[in-house]
Amino acid sequence: MLVLFRRIHTFTLSASAIALATVLCHPLMADPAPVAAPAVDKPPVAPPQSPADKPAEPTAQQAALPPGSDELDDVAAPFTPLNPRTGRDEDRVRALALFAAGRVAEQQQEFPLALKRYQRAFRLDPNAAAALREIVPLAFNLDRQAEAVRYALIMAERETSDPVLLRRLAIYLTEEGNTERALALYEKALAMQAARPAGKPEKGAANLTLVRMEMARLYFVAKKFEQSADQFAEVLAAIDNPEKFGLDDSMKKALLNKPELTYQLMGEAFLSAGRAAEALSAFERVQQAKPDEALHAYNLARIEAQQKRPAQALAKLEPYLAQKRTTQGTAPYQLLADALTELGQSNRLLARLEELRAADPTNLPLSYFLAQQYRAAKQPGKAEPIYAELIARHAARPPIEAYQALIDVLREQRNTDKLLTTLGDVVARVSNLAPLGDSGKALAADKELSKSLVAAATARADADGGKLGLGPSLAGALLAVEVEDYAAAERLFNMAITAEPKKAGEIIVNWGLELFLANRYADAAKVFQRGLDEKLLPDGNPSLYFYLAGALEMDGRTDEAIVAAEKAAELQKDSPRFASRAGWIQYHAKRYDAARQSYAALLEKYDKNHESSETRETLRDARLVLSNIAVIEGKLPESEEWLEQVLDEFPEDVGALNDLGYLWADGGKHLERALAMAQVAVAEDPKNMAYRDSLGWALFRLGRYPEAVAELKVAAAVEEPDGVILDHLASALEKNGEHAAAAETWRRAAAAFEKHAEPAKAKQATDKAQGAESSAAKNK
């Protein structure tokens, strides 16, 4: 199914990507060998004929022969290949042609064109590595760093034999938070370097050890403790036998960095993997590197606990508890609780924790853990003052966990007065409820309590002459929007502005956005306009115009929205995101010609800028919208071209892969490629029903009806399935011989189309249902 608009997580280029250029380009940057233009055989030129040489007119029999034949020739039959080309064969042929055209363009120094041809050659035949090898250096030469890195990653995962390149790319992926993909590259680098001739120091052993260290840390972060422990064990072997592994003092120092921290991490990995002896050895090294009796006692206690010796664990834990330490957070107290439970003495826990806290009242982890245990023991009245004390003691930067827990306790107690005050403290700092996480969501979902809090806020204001502090008024206003009491929200937001005029601009923006998210577009527009009229943001700040444009368009006031969008773009001249606002408004208003012109101007202005990830993301979205417009207007080749351009730059963009695959499947072409693209999209986002629909439809077009039914049933298994998905499912059911089920599904599709004011599609679905019912009746 075609997804009309989406935003994919941006691929942000970090500083490490720039450092990759040297390694990536060096072996690849040689100029390609010249490719001569293919020779064209020309027919020989016959000498001029004299009138006497002019041949006679052909007879009727001669005229019936193919050109170049004579009466003695057999008539040539049309050539029919024994094995006709498949779709994949056609793609390979076209890929070769594009690759050759890319070489020609590169010789003519038309580098952007050459890059595009190589990219499309690669997509047509992903198994051909030659195009991929040309893309990476060419993209770097064109200063398209992020684009080059994307293709370098693909190349590294498929064929590279350079372990240094793999490591650099893995480091880049680690910085981007893509742990799984980084580990895959490290594993490949490790496999390349793992061979060691007998009796000789390992070739590249020092680098191999560095790879193992990086892998061990990543495995630990990914909670793959056994693999982490395996790698740390190899690192320790290298540290203990530096000559065998080619480690000099500088490399050994680089490996360990701060030895006490490195060995502690190793011990954590071994302990988490259940390898107690190795954990003990690592913790002994921690103590040797930097003696710390309390930490050592805690580490030893953990080993005892893992070996199911709770009494010994408690004994070894005591020195840590006596030292009143906080460095290990709440974990030592959890160890205490677990050991007492193992001994059947869990009833002693609260008393022991109270004793510890009496001796160390400022210990934050201890206080927090005790409060949590009070809650678990159904004693919230004892937990509440501890949370309040933690917040008060750390007034400059109170722990958000304490706020979250206190709000949960007060919500459970239905204590509206204290709850309003606590919420006010939070929103006065951050202006919204988002930092409260699940605690804030649970409160907003409790409509009855939220209404009580709104009433409490207005009552406080009434009792104080219509005035209320910033925190309570803003908290009440936000909850009033949640319970759809917009009159109370307006009053309370105004009170917040009165209480803190310096924050009026921030409050106005939050107010307007809350109304916008509640689908109160006209009210949101009024709030944003008020901010402009009262000049609540500094001159030159385009934000209010930007938000106002969106609210006006959603309220059906397109002309005013475009004026506001153009003003925002004028104030933020170098921002493609602001410049794209007018195009989006025209697209949303179905002014497709105007939208196309706006997006074309956007591409013309910014498409050469490859330095900003925000710019590239905005232009990607522009191309997706242009593709959607072309689909709406029935210009399918144009739509496909826009998606091809997205994939040129973002070869793994699942949204574009899905959309292009769907268009091809719907058009009955490139079906194998369409299927592969849909499979990639579904693998990336299995819960996206539009992607599931594309996969099912590609299977349907390939005649794989049982598989199509299975996928399309998944796509339709939502509360309100899309009419197109239901239509596709019905078609697959019909082809699979399930006529009655097909008829019922087409009836559902017709109802869905009717609900969304698509009468023509509803009639088509109804007609198909009638046909399926007839088929079902005949087969009875």
N, C-alpha and C positions, 0 to 999 in steps of 0.2 A: 504494500500500500504506500502511496506517495505521501510523505510527511511534508506538509506545506511549509513549515518554518520551524527551525530548531536552532538552539545554540549549543555547540559542542564545547567541552572544556578546552580552553585555549592551550596551545603548546608554547609555553613561555621559554624564551631563549635566555639561558643564564650565561654568566661570564665564562663558565667552563666550555661552552660551545665554541667560543672564539678560539680558545686554546687548542681545540680539536683540529683546527684548520691545518696546522703544520703537519700533524701526523696523517691526517686524512688525505691531504693533497700530495704529499711528497712522492709517493710511488705511483700516483695516478695522473700527475699533471703534464706528462709528456704530450706534446702535440700528436694528435692522431695521425696515423700514416695516411698520406694522400690517397684519395679514392678517385680514380678517373671516372669520368662520366661513361656510362655503359655505351659500348659501340652499337650503332644501328646499321644493320646490313641493308644496303640500297640495291635495288634491282639494276642490272646492267642496262646502259642506254643503247638502244638499237640504232643503226645508221638510218638516215632518211631513205624512204622508199621512192623509187621512180614509179610513174604510172604503170609501167609494164609489170612492176613487182607486186602491184596491189592484188591481194588474194581475191578469189571469186567469192560470191555470196554463199553462205553455208546452206546446205540442204536442210530439209526439215528434220532428218535424223540427227545431223550434226548439231543443229540448233538445240536439240533436246539434251545434248551432252553437257556435262559441267564444263566451265571455262578451263582451257588448257588440255582438254581431252581430245582424242581423235577416235575414229570409228573402231580402232582395235583395242581401246582402253575399256576396262570394266568401270562401271559407274561406282565412285567411292561412296561407301556408306558413312553416315555421320559417326564420329568417334564417340564411343561410350566407354568411359573408364571402368575398369574392372572393380576398382575400389574408389568410389567418388569421394571428393574431399569432405571431411567433416567440418563442423563449425570451428573446431580448434585448428584444423589445418588452414582454413581461411585466415584465422587470426594470425597464425605464424607467418604466412605469406605477407600479410599486410604489415606485420611487425618488422619483417626484413626490409620492406620498402620504406617504412618510416625511419628505420635505423640508417639506411643509405641516404635518405633525404636529410637526416640530421647531420650526417658527416658533410654533405655538400653545403648545408647552411653554415656549419662551423668553419669550413674552408673559406666561405664568403664573408666570414666574420659577422654573421647574423646570429649572434649567440643566444638571445632569448628564444628565437625560432628553433634553433638547434636543440636547446634544452627541452622545449615543448615536444618536439618530435621524438627525442629519446624517451621522455617520460611516457608518452603514449605507446611507443614501441614496447616498453617494459610492461605496461598494463595489458597489452594484447598478448604478450607471451612472457609471463612472470618467471618462467624457467630459464629464459635466455639472460645470462648474466652480463653480456657485452654492453647492453644499453645502460644497465645499472652502474657499471664501471665508468661510463661517460658522464652520467648525471651528477655524481657527487663532486668531482673537481670543477665541472662547469658551473654548478650552482654556487660553489665557493668563489670562483672567479667573478661571478656576477654579484657578489656581496649578498647573496641570499642565504645567510648563515643558517637560519632555522630550517629552511627547506632542504639545504644540503645535509643537515644532521638527520632529518627524518629519513632520507634515502640512505644515508650512511648506516643507520641502525638496521634498516632492511637488509642492506648488503652484508653487514657484519653478521647478522643472524643466519644468513644463507651460505656465505662462501668465504669470508675473509680468512686468511691464514696469518694475520698479523695480531699477535696477542696484546701488543701495546695499544693498538687501535681498540681492541675489545675492552681493555681496561679503561681507557679514556671515555669510551661511550658508556660503560657501566657506571663510572663516576658521575657522568652527566645525568644518567637516569636516576641514580641515587638522589642527586640534588633535586630532581623533579618529583621525587616521591614514588617513582615506579620501581618498587623493590623487586617484584617478581621478574620483570624483564631484565633488570640489572643483574640479578642472580643468574639468569640464563646465559648472559654474555660472560660473566665470570666463570661459569662452569665450562663454557666453550674454551676460554683462554686457559683454564686449568688443564683441560684435556690435551691441549696443544703442547703444554710445557711439561707434562708429567713424566715423559720418558727419561730414564736415567741409565746411561751405560754402566755396566757392572764395574765396580772398583774405581770409578771416577767420580769427582764431584758432579753433582747434577748440573746439567747445562741450564744456565739461567736460573739457578736454584734460588738466588736471592729474590729475584722478581717473582718467582713462583711462591715463595713464602709470603711476600707482600700481598699477592692475590689471595692466598689462603686467609690471611688476616682480615682483608676486606670482606671476603665471603663469610667468614665466621661472624663478623659483626652484623652483617645483613641478615644472615640466617637467624640470629638471635632476635633482631627487631621483628622479623617475620614469624617469630615463635616456632621456628623449626629447630628445636633445641638439640636433637640428636645430630643433625647435620652441622650445626654450629659447634658442638662439642668435638665432632670428628675433625673439623678444620683447626680448631684451637689445639687439639692434640698434636697435629702436624707442626703447627707453629712452635709449640713448646719443644718439640724434638729438634727443630732447627735452632732455637735459642740455646738449647743445651749442647748442640754439636755444631757450632758456627762454621768450623772449617769444612766439615762435610757438606754443608749447605751453602757455602760460599758467602757467608755473612761476615762483613767487617764490623768494626766497632760502631761506625756511623749508622750502618743499616740496622744493627741491633738496637741502637738507641732510637732510631726512627720507628722501629716496630713497637717498642715498649712505650715510647713517649713518656707518660707518667706511669712508672711501673706499678705503683700500688693500685691505680685505677684499672690498668690493663689486666693485671692478674685478678682483680676483683670480678671483672667482667667474665674472665675465663671461668672462675669459680662458679659464678651464677649459671653459666651455660652448662657446666658439668653437673651441677646440682639439679638443674631443671631437667637434664637428660637422665637423671637417676644414676649418675656415675660418681658415687660418694668418695671413693678413694682418690680419684683425680680432682674432685672438688676440694678435698682436704689438702692435697698437695698445692693447689693453686692458692688457697687461703693462707697456707703457711708462707708462700712467697709474698703475699700481700704484707704479712706481718714483718717479714725480713726487709722488704723495701721501705716500709714506713710503719714502725711499731705503733699499734693502737689497741690496747688491751680490751677496751669495750667492744670495738668492732670485731676483734678476733673472737671474743667470747660469743658474740651473736652468731658469727659464721659457724662456729663449732656447734652451737645449739641447733642450728638448722640441719646440720649433718646428722646429729643424733635424732632429731625429729623425723627426718626422712627414713632413717633406719628403724623407725617404730620403737624408739627408746625414749618415751616422753618424760620419765623421771630424770634421766640424764640431761635431756634437753632443757628442762626447767632449771636444773642446777647450773648448767653452763650459761643460761640466759641471765642469771642474776647479776653478774658484773656489769652487763650492759644497762640493765634497769637501774642499778645503783648509781651509775654515772650520770643519770638524768639527761641522756642524749636525745637528740631529735633528728639526727642525720638520716636515719633509716625509715622515717615516716611512721606510719601506723603498723608496718609489717611486724616489728617485734611484739607488739601487743596482740596481734592476730596469732602469732606463734604461741604466746602465753595462753590464749584462749583455746587453741587447738590441743595443746599439751594437757591442759586441765580436763578437757573433754575426753581425751584418750584415757586419762586416769579415772574417769568417772567422777570428776570433781568440778564440773562446770558451775555448780552453785557457789563456788568460791570466787568466781571471776569478778563480779561487780565489787565485792569487798576489797579484793586485791587491787583493782584499778583505782578505787577511791583512796586507798592507802597511798598508792603511788602519786596520785594527783595532789593529795594533801601535802606531800613532800615536795612536789614540783608543779605548783599551780599555773606557771606560765608556759608549760610544755604544750604546744599547740596540737601536735599529733595525738598525744595522750588524751587531752581534753576532748578532741573530736571523736576519738575511738570510744571513750567512755560514754559520750552523749549518744553515739550510735547504738551502744549496747543497752542503754536505757530505753531507747526506742524499741529495740528488739525484744526487750523484757516488758513491753507495754507500760512503760513509765515515762510518757512524754513530758509530764510536768517537771521531771528532773532533767530532761534533755534540754528543754527550752532555755533555761537561764545560762546553760553552758554555751549554747550557740550565740546567745545575745552577748555574753561576755567576750567570746572570741571576736565578734564583730567590733565591739567597743574597744577592746585592747589593741586591735590592729586597724584603727580608724582611718589611717592614711591609705592603706591598701587592704581592706578586709577580704578574707578568703571567700571566693564566690561559693565554695562548697558549704560554708557555714550559712550563707544567705539561703541557698537552695534547701538545706535541711531544715532551717528555721521556718521557712515558708511552708514546707510540707507539714511540719508539726502544727503550726498555727491553722493550716487549712483543715487538718484532721480534727482539730479542736473547735473549728468554726469560730475562731476568735477574730472577728472582723476588725476590731479597733486596732489590736497589735499588728494584724496582718496588713492593714492599710498603711500603718506607719513604716513597717518593714519594706513593703513594696515601694513606698515613697523614697526610702533611702536608696534603693537600687536604681530606680528610674531617674532620680535626681542626678545620679552619676553618669548614666549611659543613655538616658532618654527613651529607652524601650525595654521590653520584657525579654528580648531574645537571649541575653546572657544567663537567664535562669534555666534554660534548657528544658528538660522534661518537667521540672517543677513548675515552670511558667506555663507549659502546655497543659498540664493537669489542672492548674488553676483556671485558665481560660476555658477549658472544657467543662468546668463546674459552673454552669450558667446560673444556678440558684445563688451560689456563694458570690459570684461576680456581680450579680445584681445587688446583693446586700452590700458589697464593697462600694459600688457606685452610690447607693443610697447613703452609706456612711460618710462618703466624701462630701456629698451635697449637704448633708445634715451638719457636718462640721463647719462648712462654709456659712450656712444659715446662722449657726450659733455665733459665728465670728464676724457678723456684718457683711457677709458675701465675700469674705477673703479666705484664702487657703494657701498654704505654702506650696512651693514648686513641686516637691515630691508627691504629696498626697493628691494634689490636683491633677498632675500629669498621670499618675497611676490610675486614678479614677477615670480620667478621660480615655485612656487606652482600653480599659476594661469596658467602658460604656460603648465603645465601637464594637467590641467583641460581642456584646449582648444586644447590639443594634438599637441602643438608646441614643440616637444621634443628637437629640436636643440636650441631654445631659452632657454628652461629649463636647458639644460646642461651648456650653457654659464652663465646663472644667478646663478645656484647652485655653479659653480666654483668661481664666483665673491663673493658669500657669504662666501665661505671657505677662500678666500684671505682676505676679510674684517675682519674676526674673526677667525684666525687659532685655537684658543683655543676651539672653538665649532665645529671644523672640523669633529670629530667623530659623534656628534649628527646630523650634517647636512647630512653626508653620509648615516646614517641610515634612516633619513627621506626621502632623495632622493631615495634611493633604494626601500623603502616601497611604496612611491608614484608610482614609475614605476611598481612595482609588482601589486599593486591594479589596475593599468591601463592595466594589461595583457601584459606588456612589459618585459617579463621574461628574455630574453637574456640581455637586457640593465640593468635590475636590478641586474643580476648576475655580470655584469662588474663593477657596482658601488660597490657592496659588496666586490668583489675581490680587488678593488682598496683600499678600507678601510683596508683590511688585508695587502696588499703589502706595503702600506704607514704607517702601524701600527698606525692608527688614533684612535684606542681604546687601553686602557691599556693591557699589556700582561695578559693572563689568562681570558680575557673577551670572552665568547663563543658566544655572540649575533650575530656577523657577520657571523660566521660559520653556525649558526642555520638558519639565514635568507638566506644565500647563498645556503644552501642545498635545501630549498624550491624553490628558483628561478631556480636552475639547474634542479631539477626534472620537474618543470612545463615547462621547455624548452626542455625536452626530453633527458637530459643528466644524466641518472640514476646512472651510475657508479661513476661519479664525485660527484653527490649529496650524495651518501652513504658515500664517503670518508669525505666530509664536515660534514655530520651529525655525523659520528663517532668521528671526531675531536671535535665537540661541546660537545658531551657526555663525552669525555675524559677530557675536561677542566672543565666541571661541573659534577663531578663524582657522586654527591649525588642527582641529579635531575632526577626524572622519566620522566618529560616532555622532557628534552633533550635526555634522553635515548630512548624515544619512537619515535624519529624523523626518525631513519633509518627504523623502521618497517612501518611507514606511507609511506615513499618513496617507499619501496618494494611493499606495497599494492597498491599504486597509479599506479605503473609501472606494475601491474598485475603479479608480481613475488610472487605468493601466498604461495608457500612452504617456501621461505625465510622469508616472512612477518610473517607467522605463527611461525616460529622458533624465530624470533626477539621478537614477542609479548609474546611468552611462556617464554623466558628468562627474559623479563621485569616483568612478573607476578611472576616468581620464585624468583626474587631478591627483589621485593618490596611488595608483597602481605601481608606480616605480619606486615607492617607498617600501623597502623590505627590512627596515631597521626596527620598526615598532610592531610588537605582537598584537597590540590592540588594533592597529591599522589593518593588519592582515586578517584578523578575525572579522572586523567590520566588512571588509571587502569580500570575504568568504560568504558572509550573510547576504551581502548584496547580490552575489551571483546565485545564491539559492533562491532569493526572491525573484530574480529575473528568470530563472528556470521555471518557477511556479507560474509566473505570468505567461510564459510561452506555452505551458501546458494548458492553462485556462483558455488561451486563444487558439489552441489546436496546432501550435507550431512545434511539433515534437522534435524535429532535428535541432531546432534552436535550443529547446529545453535541454536536450542531451548534451549539446556543446557547452552550455553553462556548467553543467555538472562535471563534464570532462575537465573544465578549467579548474574547478574546485579540487578535483582529484589530482591534477597536475601538481598542485602545490601541497595538498594534504592527502597523500596517497592512501592513508588509513582512516580517512574521515568516514565513519560508519553511516552518518546521515546521507551523505552524497552517494556512498556505495549502495545503500538501500534504495534511494530514489532512482538512480540510474538503472539498477537491476530491475526495479519494478517497471519502469518505462519499457525496458527491453522485453521483459516477460509479457507485459500487456500487449506489446506490438508483435510478439511471436518471433523475436530475433535475438541472436546471441544468447540462446537459452542456457547453454552450459555456463557461460560467464555470468549471466544474470543469477543463476542458481548459486554459484560460488560467492558472489557478492552478497546475496541475501543471507547465506550461511555465515559469512563473516559478521554481518550486522547482528544477527540473532545471537551468535556466540558472545559478542561484546555486551549485548543488552537483552538477555532472554525475556525480560518482562515487558519489553516494548511490543505491543500487539500489532502495531503497524509493520514492524520488521517481520513478525511472524506471518502476517498476511502476505508480505512480499515473497517469503520463502514458500508458503503454500501455493501461491499463484504460479511461481516458477515451476514447482513440481507438477502442477496441473497442466501447464503448457507443454511440459515434457512428456505428458501422458502417464505420469506416475500417480495415478488417482488415489490409491489407498494411502500413500504417504501424504498427498495433498490434503486429504480429508483429515488426517491426524493433526497436521499443523494448523489447518484452518479452524478446527474445533478448539484448539488452544487459543487461537486469536479471538474467537467469538465468545470465549468463556469469561466474559466480564459482565458487569451489571447492566450496562447499556451498550451493546455491541454496535459498531458502525454499520450502516446499511451496505456499504461496499463490501465489507468483510463477510457479512451474511450472504450477499449475492455470490461472492466467490465460493463460500462454503456450499451453498446450494448447487452451484454448477459442478463442483467436485463430487458431491453426493449423487447427483444425477448420472454423471459419467461412471460412477462406481456402482451403478445399478440400484441405488437406494432412493427410489422415486418418491415414496411417501415422505421420507425425511427431507428430501429436496423441496417438495412442495411446501411443507410446513416452514422450512427455513426461508423460502422466498416470501412467504406471507409475513414473516418477521422482518425481512428486509424492506418490504413495501411499507410496513408500519413505521420503521425507522426513517425511511425517506420522507414519508408524510409528516412526521414530527419535525423534520428539518426543512420543511417547505420545498421539497423537490418532487413535485407531482409527476413529471415525466418519468423519472426513475422509478417512482412508486408504481406507475402503470406498467412499465416494463417488467418489474418484479412480479406483479399480479398476473400478467399474461404468462410468464414463465411458470408460475405456480400452477396455473390451470393446465398447462401442457404436461407438467410433471404428474399432476393428479390423473390425467388421462392415461399416461404411461403406467402409473401404478394400478389403475383399474384394469387395464389390458393384461397385466402380468399376474392378476389374482387367479 
